[in-house]
Amino acid sequence: MTSEAIILTQHPLTRRQLLASTAASALTLSSTLSHAEAAWPTKPLRLVVPFAPGGSSEIVARALAGEMSKSIGQSVFVDNKPGGAGNIAMQEVAHATDDHTLILGHIGTLAVNQYIFPKLPYDPNKDFTPITLISKVPSLYVVHPDLPVKNLKEFVAYAKANPAKLNYGSAGNGSAGHLAFEYLKMTTDTFVLHVPYRGTGPMLTDLMAGRLQAAAVGAPALLQFIKAGKLRCIATGTSARLPQLPDVPTVAEQGYKGFEMTQWYGLMAPSQMPKAHIDKLEKEAIAAARSKVVYDKLSQDTALAVGNTRAEFEAFIKLEQARWKPVIARAQIRPEGV
C-alpha cells in the first residue's frame, strides 16, 4: 500500500477535502481567467493601416476605430505603415504578440498580393484571423480637368487616338487602384501607362497638379476634389449610379455591360490572438460597422458599411482570391523590379 493510500485510509475525509480544494482552485482559476478576458483590452488597440494617409483606407479605418473606442474599453488608434503594396505592415502584424495589434485587411493584401509577388512575407490565409468586412468602396474613374474628355467613351476614344501619351497613377503595384484601371484597360482594349506611387495621397497630389492624366480611386478619397472641380469623374465602377454623383454614368452604362469594380476593407487580427479576444473583437467590430455613426460617415463619403460575421468575411475573401487570380495573370501585374 502506498503512503498516499495509507493517509487516505487513516483519514477518510482527506480525499473529500482534497477534491473540494481542487475544485475550489479550478473555480478560482476559471474566475481569474474570465475576469482577465473581460478586462481585455488592457491598453489602447493599434489598428495598422498598410497604406499612406489620405486614401480610402484611412477614412474607413478612422470611422471604425472612433466607434469601437466608445465601447471596447480602450481607445483604438490608427497607425499608417505604408510600403511594399501593404506587405511590410502585414508582415509586422502577422508576428505581433502583444494581443493589442490589429490590421486593416484589403483587397490587395488579402486577395491579390499572393498572385503578384513571387513570395510573400506572410500567408493571408494562415497568419490572420478575419474579424469582419467593414466596408465596400466604389471605385471612381477620374481624369485631370484639362484632359479634353467628359466621359468614359470620350476617354477611350482619346486613348486610342493618342497611344502611349496617357498615364494613370495608383497607390502602388497591386493596389486596388492599379487593379481597377487594369481591369478597365482590358475591358476597353486601351493602353494607358501605369505610374505607381507609395500611397493614394501622393498620387492624388500629382494628378491634381497635372503630372498624371487619370486614376481609379475609392470614392471617399475623391468626392471633395470632384465637387471642387479639381478632378473630373468620367465613370463609376458601381452597378448603379451613385446618389452623390447622379450625373456620372457607370462603366456598364457606357457600353461595357456587367462591369463592376469596388474596393473593400476588413478588420484582421494575428492568428495567434486568443479566441476570447477574437470573439470580443467580432462583437464590437460588427456593432461599430453597423452603427448609424459609421453608416452615416461612410455614406457621406460614398462608401458602403457592411459588418458581416467572421465566417462570412472568411468566405468572401476566398471568393475574391478566386476572382482576381485570372485577372492578374492576364494583366501580368508584377511588383517593381521583378
C-alpha positions in Angstrom: 0.0 0.0 0.0 1.4 3.4 -0.9 1.8 6.2 1.6 -1.0 8.1 -0.2 -3.3 5.2 0.3 -2.4 4.8 4.0 -3.0 8.5 4.6 -6.4 8.3 2.8 -7.3 5.2 4.7 -6.4 6.6 8.1 -8.2 9.9 7.4 -11.5 9.3 5.5 -12.2 13.0 5.0 -8.8 13.7 3.4 -9.8 12.6 -0.1 -13.0 14.6 0.0 -11.2 17.6 1.3 -8.6 17.2 -1.4 -11.2 17.1 -4.2 -13.1 20.0 -2.7 -9.8 22.0 -2.6 -9.0 21.1 -6.2 -12.5 22.1 -7.4 -12.2 25.4 -5.5 -8.8 26.1 -7.0 -10.1 25.4 -10.5 -13.1 27.6 -9.9 -10.8 30.4 -8.8 -8.5 30.0 -11.8 -11.5 30.0 -14.1 -12.9 33.1 -12.5 -9.5 34.8 -12.8 -9.2 33.9 -16.5 -12.8 35.1 -17.1 -12.0 38.3 -15.4 -8.8 38.7 -17.4 -10.7 38.1 -20.7 -13.4 40.5 -19.7 -10.8 43.1 -18.9 -9.1 42.8 -22.3 -8.0 45.1 -23.9 -5.8 46.4 -21.1 -4.2 49.1 -23.2 -5.1 51.0 -26.4 -5.5 48.9 -29.6 -3.4 49.8 -32.5 -5.1 49.5 -35.9 -2.4 49.4 -38.5 -3.3 50.7 -42.0 -0.8 49.4 -44.6 -1.0 52.5 -46.8 -0.1 56.2 -46.6 -2.5 58.7 -45.1 -5.1 60.4 -47.4 -6.8 57.4 -49.1 -10.0 55.4 -48.6 -8.2 53.0 -46.2 -7.6 55.7 -43.7 -11.2 57.1 -43.9 -12.7 53.6 -43.3 -10.2 52.8 -40.5 -10.8 56.0 -38.6 -14.6 55.6 -38.9 -14.4 52.1 -37.3 -11.7 53.0 -34.8 -13.7 56.0 -33.5 -16.8 54.0 -32.9 -15.1 50.9 -31.4 -13.3 53.2 -28.9 -16.6 54.1 -27.4 -17.5 50.5 -26.3 -14.5 48.2 -26.2 -13.0 49.7 -23.1 -9.8 51.3 -24.6 -9.1 53.7 -27.4 -8.4 52.4 -30.9 -5.8 54.4 -32.8 -4.9 54.3 -36.4 -1.2 53.8 -37.4 -0.3 54.2 -41.0 2.5 51.9 -42.2 2.9 52.2 -46.0 5.3 50.4 -48.3 5.6 47.2 -50.3 2.0 47.2 -51.5 0.9 46.6 -47.9 3.3 43.7 -47.4 5.5 45.4 -44.8 2.7 46.2 -42.5 1.1 42.7 -43.0 4.4 41.0 -42.1 4.8 43.1 -38.9 1.3 42.4 -37.7 1.4 38.7 -38.6 4.1 38.4 -36.0 2.7 40.7 -33.4 2.4 39.0 -30.0 1.0 41.8 -27.8 -2.6 40.9 -28.4 -3.4 44.6 -29.0 -2.3 45.0 -32.6 -4.8 44.7 -35.5 -4.7 45.5 -39.2 -6.9 46.8 -41.9 -7.2 44.0 -44.4 -7.7 45.0 -48.0 -8.4 43.6 -51.5 -4.7 43.9 -52.3 -3.1 42.4 -49.2 -5.7 39.6 -48.8 -6.8 38.6 -52.3 -4.2 39.9 -54.8 -0.6 40.1 -53.5 -0.2 36.4 -53.3 -0.6 36.2 -57.1 1.7 39.2 -57.8 4.7 38.6 -55.6 6.9 35.5 -56.1 7.0 35.1 -52.3 5.1 36.9 -49.6 6.5 37.5 -46.1 3.1 36.5 -44.7 0.3 34.0 -45.5 -3.0 35.8 -45.9 -5.0 32.7 -45.0 -2.9 31.3 -42.2 -1.3 34.3 -40.4 -4.5 36.2 -39.8 -8.0 35.7 -38.4 -10.8 37.6 -40.3 -13.0 39.6 -37.9 -15.5 41.5 -40.1 -15.8 43.1 -43.5 -16.1 46.8 -42.7 -16.8 48.4 -45.9 -17.1 48.2 -49.7 -15.9 51.2 -51.5 -16.9 52.1 -55.1 -14.1 52.8 -57.5 -14.3 56.1 -59.4 -12.5 56.7 -62.7 -11.2 60.3 -62.8 -9.1 62.5 -65.0 -7.4 65.8 -64.7 -9.9 68.6 -65.8 -7.5 69.7 -68.6 -7.9 66.4 -70.4 -10.4 67.0 -73.2 -12.8 64.2 -72.3 -16.1 64.3 -70.3 -17.0 60.7 -70.1 -15.6 57.2 -70.5 -16.5 56.8 -74.2 -14.5 60.0 -74.9 -11.6 58.8 -72.8 -11.4 55.5 -74.6 -11.5 57.3 -78.0 -8.8 59.7 -76.9 -6.6 57.0 -75.6 -6.9 55.0 -78.8 -6.2 58.1 -80.9 -3.2 59.0 -78.7 -1.4 55.8 -77.9 1.2 55.9 -75.2 0.5 59.5 -74.4 -1.7 58.9 -71.4 -0.6 57.8 -67.9 -2.5 56.9 -64.8 -1.4 56.7 -61.2 -2.1 54.3 -58.4 -1.2 53.8 -54.7 1.3 51.1 -55.9 1.7 47.9 -57.8 -1.2 45.5 -57.0 -3.2 48.3 -55.2 -6.9 48.5 -55.7 -6.5 51.5 -58.0 -4.0 49.5 -60.1 -6.3 46.6 -60.4 -9.3 48.8 -61.2 -7.6 50.6 -64.0 -6.0 47.4 -65.5 -9.5 45.8 -65.4 -10.8 48.9 -67.3 -8.0 48.7 -69.8 -8.7 45.0 -70.5 -12.4 45.7 -70.8 -12.0 48.7 -73.2 -8.9 47.4 -75.1 -6.9 50.5 -74.4 -3.3 51.3 -73.3 -2.6 53.8 -70.6 0.8 53.8 -68.8 0.8 52.9 -65.1 2.7 55.0 -62.7 2.9 53.5 -59.2 3.2 55.7 -56.1 3.6 55.0 -52.4 0.1 55.7 -51.4 -3.1 57.4 -52.7 -2.3 60.8 -51.1 0.9 61.4 -53.1 -0.6 60.1 -56.3 -3.6 62.5 -56.0 -1.3 65.4 -55.4 0.4 64.7 -58.8 -2.9 64.0 -60.5 -4.4 67.4 -59.5 -1.1 69.1 -60.4 -1.5 67.7 -64.0 1.6 65.4 -63.8 -0.8 62.5 -64.3 -3.9 62.3 -66.5 -6.1 59.7 -64.9 -6.6 57.3 -61.9 -9.1 54.9 -60.4 -9.6 55.6 -56.7 -12.1 54.8 -54.0 -14.9 57.3 -53.7 -14.2 58.5 -50.2 -10.8 60.0 -51.1 -12.2 61.7 -54.3 -15.6 63.3 -53.7 -14.3 66.5 -52.2 -11.9 67.0 -55.2 -14.6 66.1 -57.8 -17.1 68.6 -56.2 -14.4 71.3 -56.1 -13.7 70.8 -59.8 -10.1 69.7 -59.2 -10.9 66.3 -60.8 -13.4 65.1 -63.3 -15.2 61.8 -62.8 -15.8 60.1 -66.1 -17.4 56.8 -64.8 -18.2 54.9 -61.6 -17.4 51.3 -61.1 -20.7 50.6 -59.4 -23.6 48.6 -60.8 -25.9 51.7 -60.4 -25.3 55.4 -60.3 -24.2 56.9 -57.0 -26.6 59.3 -55.3 -23.7 61.7 -54.6 -22.8 61.7 -58.4 -26.2 61.3 -60.1 -25.0 62.8 -63.4 -22.0 60.4 -63.7 -22.9 57.2 -65.6 -21.4 53.8 -64.6 -18.9 52.0 -66.8 -21.6 49.5 -67.6 -23.9 52.2 -68.8 -21.3 53.5 -71.2 -21.2 50.3 -73.3 -19.5 47.7 -71.0 -22.3 45.6 -69.6 -21.6 43.7 -66.4 -18.6 45.7 -65.4 -18.3 46.3 -61.7 -15.3 47.3 -59.5 -15.3 48.1 -55.8 -12.6 48.1 -53.2 -13.1 46.5 -49.8 -11.6 46.7 -46.3 -11.9 44.4 -43.3 -10.6 44.1 -39.8 -8.0 41.3 -39.2 -6.1 40.0 -36.2 -2.9 38.0 -35.9 -3.9 34.3 -36.0 -2.2 33.7 -32.6 -4.6 36.1 -30.8 -6.7 34.2 -28.2 -10.1 33.1 -29.3 -11.8 35.0 -26.4 -10.2 38.2 -27.7 -11.3 37.4 -31.3 -14.9 36.8 -30.1 -14.9 40.2 -28.3 -13.4 41.9 -31.4 -16.0 40.4 -33.7 -18.9 41.5 -31.5 -17.6 45.0 -31.1 -16.4 45.5 -34.7 -19.7 44.3 -36.1 -21.7 46.6 -33.8 -19.4 49.5 -34.8 -19.6 48.8 -38.6 -23.4 48.6 -38.4 -23.8 51.7 -36.2 -25.6 54.7 -37.5 -22.5 56.8 -36.9 -20.3 54.7 -39.1 -23.0 54.2 -41.7 -23.6 58.0 -41.9 -19.8 58.7 -42.0 -19.1 56.2 -44.8 -22.3 57.1 -46.7 -21.2 60.7 -46.7 -18.0 59.6 -48.4 -19.8 57.2 -50.8 -18.7 54.0 -49.0 -21.0 51.1 -48.0 -20.8 49.9 -44.4 -21.1 46.1 -44.1 -20.2 44.5 -40.8 -20.7 40.8 -41.5 -19.7 37.8 -39.4 -16.3 36.3 -39.2 -17.4 33.2 -41.2 -19.0 35.4 -43.9 -15.9 37.5 -44.2 -13.6 34.5 -44.5 -15.8 33.0 -47.3 -15.8 36.4 -49.0 -12.0 36.6 -49.0 -11.8 33.1 -50.7 -14.2 34.2 -53.4 -12.2 37.4 -54.1 -9.0 35.4 -54.3 -10.6 33.1 -56.9 -11.9 36.2 -58.8 -8.6 38.1 -59.1 -6.2 35.3 -59.8 -7.0 35.1 -63.6 -7.3 38.9 -63.9 -3.7 39.4 -62.5 -2.4 36.6 -64.8 -3.9 38.2 -67.9 -2.6 41.7 -67.0 0.8 40.3 -66.0 0.9 42.5 -62.9 4.2 42.2 -61.1 5.9 44.1 -58.3 8.5 46.7 -59.2 11.9 45.3 -60.2 10.5 41.8 -61.0 
